[in-house]
């Protein structure tokens, strides 16, 4: 059984034992990324303003075309940054939380571990393929859904019955696409951890392992995320201040705990030493004695577990 309660208890204990590093370093990283991305955006705005005001453009249409080109260039830069920089930092961020969850220590430099040890292109390729596969699986249903909705909306003025049928089919395909996207996202959710924690794995082996690890556990992983819904709503009421200083690190540690557990189940030979190195952790589990109270269902206390 998937030990959700134990994982969340360990995540809270890890957060309590390492509060300021776990909260402070990601906050510093977020501020750094905001500054960098703001500089990129500001440069684009300046270029747009210059293009709109320069005398070489005789018409408003020409200025608008220049602005469109600048926006396209900005979008392209953002996509490239995501693929070649932000995705690799995300891998390091996953490793950051995993190290704290498993009783080790991490620092600000851990966020950039994905760029080191000759693993950069390995991580870029793995994260790119993960995103691509989820998008393709989603488009497989959502794109036909959009076509049916478009035709259905047009047919309503000609044949309301046929138009309504097409609209319903399109909406169903959209819903199926969203469900498939969630399923595939959970199926590939172990990829960032595997890329950096198991550098000896090829990208293909990482995909094979994440499928093996999440087989029969996708619903449990979804329920783990769903169990934080109360905290997420409360964070909204605090203008996300609570998210920064408690909920987000708590959730990320729990996600790392899910990987830790599934790793111990499916790759026990790669785990050395005790389950946790820190004596401060509240709960424990092993692959040989798994808890029996968790079926993946929520109980009344799950939404605001302390």
N, C-alpha and C positions, 0 to 999 in steps of 0.2 A: 504494500500500500504506500501511496505517496505521503510522506510525513509533513504535511503542510504546517501543522501547528509547531512541530519541532524546528522546522526551518525558520519560521517567523520568530520563534523564541530565540534561536541562535542569532538571527539578524538583529534583534533588539539588543541582545547581550553584546554583540560586536559593536553596535553603534554606541552603546553606553560606555564600553571600555575604550573606544577610540573616537570619541565624539568630535573633537575639534579637527583632527586630520580628515575624518570622513566627510565632515561638513565644509571645512575651510578650503581644502584643496580643490574640490569640484567648483565651489563658488568662485575661487580665483581663476580657474580655467574658464568658466562661463564669462566672467568679466573680460578676460583676455580675448576670447573669441568675439564678444560683442564689439570690442574696440576695433579689432581687425576687420570684421565684416562691415562695421560702420564706416571705416576708412574707404573700403571698396565701394560702398554705396554712395558715400559723399563724393568720391571722385567721379562716379557716373552721373550724379546730379549736376556737378559742375560742368561736365562735358555737355550734358543736355542743355543747360542754360546758355553755354557758349554757342552751341549749335543753333539755338533758337534766336539768338540776338545778333549773330554775325551778319554783316552786310552782304556776304556772298549768297545768302538765301533771299531770293526776291519774293517768295511767296510763303504764306503760312503752311501750305501743303509741303513745301520742301523742308521747312523746319520740323514739321510733324514727322516726315519721313526720317529725318536725321535723329529725332528723338526715339523713334521706333527702333532704328538701328542700334542706338546706344543702349536701349532697354534689352534688346536681343543679346548684345555683347555682355551686358551685366548678368543676364540669366545664364549665358554660357559659362562665364567665369564662376558663377555660383555653383553650377553643376560640376565643373572641373574641380573646384575646391572641395566639394562634397566627396567626389570619387577618390581624389588623390591625397586629401589632407584630413577632412573631418571624419571620414569612415575609419581611417587608421587610428585617429585619436579615440574614436568610439571603441575600438578594439582594446586600446590601452586602458580606457575607462572601465570597461568590463573587468579587465584583469585587476585593476585597482581595487574594486569592490570585492572581487574573489579572494584576493590576498588577505584583506582584512577579515572577511568572513571565515576563512580557513585558519585564522590565528596568526598569520604572518603580518609583516608591516609593509607599508607602501608610502611613497612620497609623491611630490608633484611630478617628478621625472617619470613615474610609472605610466602616466598618461601618454608618454611618447615612446614607450617600449616597442610599440608596433613598427616604429621606424628603424629599429636597431637589429643587430645580429643577422643582417642579410635577409630579413623576413618582410621587408617593405612591400615588394611586388606580390609576394605570397598573400599578404593581408589585403592589399588593394584588389587583387583578383578574386579572392574569396568573398569579400564584402560586396563587390560589384555584381558577382554572379548571384549572390543571395538576393539582392535588391531586384535584379533583372528577372529572376525566376518568379518572385512574388508578383511583380508587375505583369509578367506574361500570363501567369495563371489567372490573375484578376481580369486582364483584358480579354481572355478567352471567352468570358461570359458577359462582362460589362460592355464591351464594344458591340457585340450583336444586340445587347439590350438597348443601347443607345440608338442603334439603327431601327429597331422595332418601335421604340418610343417615338422617334422622329416620323416614321411612316404612319404610325397610329395617330399621332396628333394631326397630321395632314389629312388622313382619311376620315377623320371625324366630321369634316365639312362635306364630304361626299357620301360616305356610307358609315353612319355612326356605329352600327353593329360591328362591322369589320375593324373599324378604327379602335373601338373599345377592346376587342380581342387582341389586336396588336399591342396596345398599350399594356394590357395585363401581362402578355408574354414578355414584353420588354422589362416591366417592373420585376417579374419573377427572375428573369436572367440577371438583373442588377443585384437582387438579393442573393442569388446563388453565387454571383461573383464576389460579393462582400464576404459571404461565409467561406468560400474557397480561399480568399485572401487571408482571413484569420487562421484557417487551418494550416496553410503553407507558411505563414509567419511563425506560428508555433513550431512547425516541423523543422524550420531552419533556425530557430532561436538559439541553438547551442553553437552555431557557427563562429560568432566572435570569440567565445571562450576557447573553442578548440583551436582556432587559428593561432592564438598566442600561447595557450597552455600546452598544446601538443605540436610544437613546431616541426617535429619529425613527420607529421602527417602531411600528405599532399592535399591540395584543395579537394580533389575527388574523394579522398579518404575522409576528409572532414564532413563532406555532405553525406557520405554513407553512414558515418558515425552519428551525426545529428538525427538522421532518420531512425536509426536503431534506438537511440536514447529516448526519443520522443514518441516512439511507437507505443500506443496504449497510455500515454501520459499527457497528450495534448489537452484533454479536458481538465486534468488536474492542474496543468500550468495555467489554463484559462481561469479556473476557480481561484488559484493563488492570486492572480491579478485582480479578479473580481472582489476578492476579500478586502481589498484596499479602497473600495468605492466610497465608504464612509469617510475615510481620511481625505480622499481627493475632494469630496464635496465640502468638507470642513476647510480644506486649503483654499478653495474658491472664496469662501466667506472671509478669509483672512488676507485676501489679495495675494495669495500664493506665498505669503511669508512663512506659513507653517510648512509648505511644501519644501522650501529651501532649507529650513533648519531642522526638519524632522522627516516628513513623509517621503520625499524623493530619495534621501540616503537609505531610509528604511526599506523602501521598495527595491532599490538596486541591490542592497545586501541580500534581500530575500531571493531575488532572481539569481544572484550568484550562488545562493544556497541550493537552489533547485539544480543548478549545474553540478555543484559539488556532490549532491546526493546521486544524481543520475550517473555521474562519472564513477562513483563508488560501486554502483550496481553493475554497470556495463564495462568498466575498465578497472576492476579491483587490483589488478597487478601493477597499475601505474600509481597507486596510492601508497605512500610510505608513512610509517609512524601512526600515532593515534589519530582519531577522527579530527580532533581539534587540539591545537598546541597550547591554547590559553585555558587556564583553570577557571577563568571568569565566566565561561559560557554556562548558560542555564540548563541547556538540554543537549542530548546526544543521541546519535543513532548509528547503527552499523548495518552493513548489507546482509548480515546473517541473522539479525534480530530486528526486523522492521516493525514499526508500530502498527497496531491493528485497529486504531480508532478512526482512521481517515479513509473515507471512501470517495473523497472528492467533493462531497456535499458541504454546503455552508451551514453553520449553526448560528444561533442568535447572537453570539459574541464575536463573530468573525469580522464584522465590519469595523469595529473599533477595538481590536485586540491591543492590549497595552504592550 
